[in-house]
């Protein structure tokens, strides 16, 4: 039997929105702070306190739906999802059940073989977040609860079970995160909990008679990085296969369980039997009316829809004649690609501009652990450096020296070149240097004539050394070859 067990994976991703206030009250929506200071009677669920829908949350949901090609519901409503947990003061969560705001979208991923695959999105719906439990590690076993996060607006994106491997899951998450960052409605910071992912996974086991059976579905939680999502899914694949051959347990629609990822041991751990929809006792939120989504509301968000990463990559490759790898690297950070495109408004040496951004500038961003918005040199001034490089008035080696002095002094590239006498040697000086190098290295000349290309590199190295890096490498190479050929 050639066919092997294979996974069926669906992801549930919660994205925390960057609205100024919470989903159903006017408390500030902000990470951290003194515990229990950003709360009010509404987000704490006090008797008589009625929720009010934050319009920005609805607008952000529509924008996200448009970005993922979803159908936007003309009528949507809110529901109460009932469950008891210490950080849920109301005893229920305001969510959306049977009438979500967005349905039937997709995310396209690029597989390792270069082909593209669409991962379907079942729904995107609005809900509020719960609080946060703080478990003390002092041996007392005590826990405290911070309600600041209660009522924080979330979008839950539920994928179809179209994901066929842990690698595909990570690609899906990468693309999803990238799109939300382009929309600028979430920072998608997993460390702060503004992007959280739960994975549903089961295995299809081929049988000898040619049929297949499906193992019980497991929901995996507590994965705080994309790396851990991959590790957890890989672990579950092996665990579920072993469990099937040991117990022969198959999915009966009722035996779904929740397991948590233990990062220190790199295993999943049983937590509880998964609740069914009936356990949550969904019913329409009585304090919020049905919400009509008008064509005008959708149109207002269509205008705001930015150029998304994939079409932007295609355009960059065509417009600036850069490689696919460079386009992918640039578009992975919206701020970085915006900087590059602003830079290209001031120069036509696009490839040089791309090289400066992805090597020199990114090296500074990484070493200082800052984003491009905190970079001290504006695109127009970098364009001046690119022009000097592109027109071959300075070498790449000189360019690095100029770049470093720009960072230290804040001066323009042209000012630094003039003050520091950074330029190529004159043609006469270059000729004199080359004649001296050739007169002292007859063996290298003979080696070059005998077909040894490394000899030319050696001679060029000597010229660069004697000129202190100021020789124009193109002219120097041409002159060396001409001089040798004239012998």
Secondary structure, 3 states (H helix, E strand, C coil): CCCCCEEEEEEEEEEECCCCECCCCCCECCCCCCCCCCCCCCCCCCCCCCCCCCHHHHHHHHHHHHHCCCEECCEECCEEEECCCCCCCCCEEEECCCCCCEEEEEEEEECCCCCEEEEEEEEEEEEECCCEEEECCCCCCCEEEEHHHCCCEEEEEEECCCECCHHHHHHHHHHHHHHHHHHCCCCCCCCCCCEEEEEEEEEEEECCCCCEEECCCEEEEEECCHHHHHHHHHHHHHHHHHHHHHHCCCCCCCCCEEEEEECCCCEEEEEEECCCHHHHCCEECCCCCCEECCHHHHHHHHHHCCCCHHHHHHHHHHHHCCCHHHHHHHHCCHHHHHHHHHHCCCCCCHHHHHHHHHHHHHHHHHHHCCCHHHCCCCHHHHHHHHHHHHCCCCCHHHHHHHHHHHHHHCCCHHHHHHHHCCCCCCHHHHHHHHHHHHHCCHHHHHHHHCCCCHHHHHHHHHHHHHCCCCCCHHHHHHHHHHHHHHC
